[in-house]
Amino acid sequence: MRTARVKAPVCGIDVEIFRARARRACTEREFVLTALGIASRVVTVDGWAVLQVAAADVDRAAAQLREYERENTAAPARTEPALFPHAWVGCVGYAAWLLGVAYAVSHGLVRLDAFNRGELYGARLQQGQWWRAWTSLTLQASGPQLAGNLLAGLVFAYVASRQFGAGTAGLLIVLAAGWANVLQGLVGPPEYRSVGASTAVFAALGIIVAHAAWNGRRTPQSALRRWVPLGAGVVLLGWLGTSGRHTDLVAHALGFGMGVLFGWAGAWAATRRRLRRLPQWLTGLVAMLILAVAWSVALR
């Protein structure tokens, strides 16, 4: 025969105000009441956890518990969007382009003037040679530049691929970095020349920051915390994007800015729903085709 286990009343705290099978539900409410200066205790009755208060505190405690229930049910916690698997595919694609182009150019597998025809040259781009905005992303001036852009790019490409999927992240990075180069070539001096994937690296950083900031604005937190990712991205841009003797700060800033723009657009609810309908292999293929077409026109 089962018997109830009830502790003796403590200072008149013997009126039941809430019960649950899980003791944790009662202890959470006990904590709320204690914080408001209402004495309470949790006891066990026939397998139930029971929250008790003094008779004089029943009305006040009940009102506070109703407020507690309302706050916890009116605005259910938002879950973070699911991260995409197979982010390593985006890293492989990024590394394949950088290493593949470097090998082809250095071993003479393409025409000898491929480097000159692929670099970002302001005067030539202003004359309509649009492909330079994308081919220059895959060219590296030296081994250290290749190594640095490869290492940093793999890190950012992986994170962006987890956020958007390997294919979509690759497409956003290619578009953002390419248009940053277009802007640089059009508004910069005609004699401006540049190569390197660093613009793509900082475009990926901007995309990551924009995604985090967009998701932050949908959560119940202060405006300051929502913009922390953007502030962190700017700090990282200043830390990584301004070091080195021949650092192109304008290119890095444009890449980061375009990355934020494309990342924000990609994280926007309407755009995100449309992108999720597209298979990752398709968006990744489009990104690859942009670079392939640019090089085919450059080498034609």
N, C-alpha and C positions, 0 to 999 in steps of 0.2 A: 504493500500500500504506500502510495506517494504522499509525502507530507510537504507542506510549504516551508521554505526557509526564509524567514523574515527576521531581520535584526530588530531588536527592541527600539522603540521610538527614541530619537535623540533630540532633546530640548523641544519637543512638540513638532518635529519634522516628520509627519506621518500621513500626509494627504497626497495620494497619487495624482500626478499631473500628466505623466507620459509613461508609456511602456513600449518595449520593442523586444524582439527575439535577440537582436544583436546588442550586446552591452555597450558597444562603442557609440551607438546612436544616443543612448542615455548619457554617457559620460561627456559627449560633445555638448549636449544641452546643459548639463550640469556646469560645464566650464563657462558657457554663456551666462548663466544665472549668477555664478560666482563673480564674474567680472562686473556684473551690474549690482553687486552687493546683496543678492538674494541667497539666503542659505538653502542648501538642498543636499540630497544624498541619493545614491543609487543602491537599491537592494534587489535581491532575487526572490521572485515569487512564482512557484510552479514552473520553473524554467524560463520565466520572463524577467527581463531587466526592467525595473520600475524606478522611475524618478519621482522623488517625494519632496514636498516643501511644507512649510508651516501653513496652517489654515489661514493665518493673517496675510500670507503672501500669495495666495492662490490666484487672485485676480491679476495682480501685477505680473506674476510669473507667466501666467497664461498669455497675457498680452505680449510679453517679450518673446515668448516662444512662437507665437503667431507671426511676429515680425521677422524672426529668424527663419521660419519656414518660407515666408514670402520672398525674402532676399535670396534664398537658395534655390527657389524654383522659378522665379520670374525671369532670371537671366542665366540659363544653363551654360555651363562652361563650354567654350568652343574648342573643338579639337583641332590640332594642327593638321594641315593637309598632309596626306600620305606622301612619303618620299619614294622616288622612283628607284627600282632596282637596276642592276647592270650599268651603273655609272662608269665602270671601267671601260665600257665600249667608247664613250666619248673621249676618254684619255688616250685610247689606242688610236682613234681617228686623228686627234690633235698631233700626237707624236709622229704618226705615219706621214702626215703632210710636211711637217718641219724636217724630219730626217730624210724623207724621200726626195724632196726638192733639193736639200743640201747635197745629197749624194749625186743626184742627176746633174746638177750644175758643176760640182767639183770634179766629176769624172767625165765630163764632156758628153754626156748622154743626150744632151739637147744642144741647140745651136749656140755658138760661142758667145754671142752677144745677148744671151738670155737674161743675164743679170741686169744689163743696161736697159733691156726692154721691159723688165719686170719691176724695177725700182719705182718708188713714188717720186716723180719728177714734176714739180709744180707747173712749169711751162707746158710740158707735154699733156698733162691732165687737163689743163685749161684749154688745150687745143682739141680735146675730145677723146683722149686716150684713157677712158674710164677704167680699163682693166687694171691699171697700175695701182688703184686703190686696194685691190684684192691680191694681186700677185705679190706686191711688196710685203704683205703680211707673212708670206711663206719663205721669204729670203732673209738670210742672216749674214751680217758683215764679217763675223768672226766666230771662232769656236766658243769663246767665253760668252758672247751674246747668245749663241744658240743654246748653250747649256743653261744660262740664266732664264731665258724665256721658256725653255722646255720644262724646267723644274717648277717655276712659278705657275706656268700655264697648266701643268698637270694638276696641281693642287686646286686651282680655281675652276678648272674644267670639271673636276670630279664633283665639287660642291654644287656647281650649277646644274650638272647632270642629275644629281640627286633631287634637286628642286623641280626641274622642268622635264627631266628625261634626257637621255643622251642625245637623241636626234634633235629635239626641239632646242635644247641648250646650245648645241652646235650651230643651228640655224640662227639663233638670236645673236650669238657671238660673232658669226661671220657677217651678218647684216650690220650690227652695231659698229664693229671695227672697220668694215669697209666704208660705211658712210662717214665715220669719223675721219678717215683718210681723204674721202672726197671733199669734205669741208676744209680740211687742212690744205689740200692742194689748190682749192679754188680761192680761198681768202688769203693764203700765204704768199710770200714772194715767189716770182716765177722761177728763181734759181734754187728753190727749196728742193732738197733730195733726201730721201730717207728709205731705209729698209728695216724690217724687224717685226717680230710678233708681239712686241710689248704693247702695242695698241690693242691687240686682241686680248692680251692678258688683263689689261685694266678695263676693257669692255666686260670681260667675264666678272671681274670684281664688282663693277657697277650693277650688273645683272643680279648678282647674289645679294647685294645691298638693297636693291629695289624690291626684290622678292621678300626679304625679311621685313622691310619697312611696310610693305603693303599688308602682309599678314599681321603685323603689329597693330595696324590701325583698326583691325576687326576684333581686337581683344579688349576687354574692359580694363584698360590701364591708362596711366596719365599720358598726355601728349608728349611730354619729355621722353618717356620710355619708348614711345612709338618711333621717335626719330633718332634713337640711339644708334641703330644700324647704319643710318646714313652718315652720322657723325663719325662712327668708327671707320667707315669706308673712306671718308675724306682724310682722316688721320693716316690710314694705311697708304692712301695715295701719296700723301706728303712724305711718308717714311720711305716707301719703296720707289715712288715715281720721281724723286728729285735727287737720288744718289747716283754717283757716277760722273765721270768727267764729261762724257758726250751725251748726257741724258737729254732727251727731247721732252721737256715738261709739257709743252703745248699739246703734243701728240698724246701723251699719257692722260692729260686732263680731258681732251676731247674724247678719247676712248672711254674713259670712266663716265663722262657725261652722257655719251650715246648709250653706254651700257645701262645706266640708270633709266634712260628714256625707254629703251626697248624692254628692259626687265620689268618696268612698271606696266608697260602695255601688255606684256605677256602674262603678268600676274593679275591683271584686271579680270574680274569675274567673267564677263562676257567673252573676252578673248581666250581665257583659260579653258572655258567649256568647249570652244571651237577647237583649240589645239589638242585637247584630250581626245577628241574624236579622230584625230589623225594618227596613224601608226608612227611610232618612233623611227622606224626604218625609212619612212617616206620623208619626214622632215630632215633626217640625217642625210638622205640622198640628195635633197635639194641643196643643203649646205655644201656637200661635196661637188655638186654640179656647178654651183656658182664659182668655186675656185677653179674647177676643171675648164669651164668655158672661158674664164678670164685668161688662163694660161694658154689655151688653144688659140685665142685671138692674139695674144702677145707674141706667140711663136710663129704665127701664120706668115 
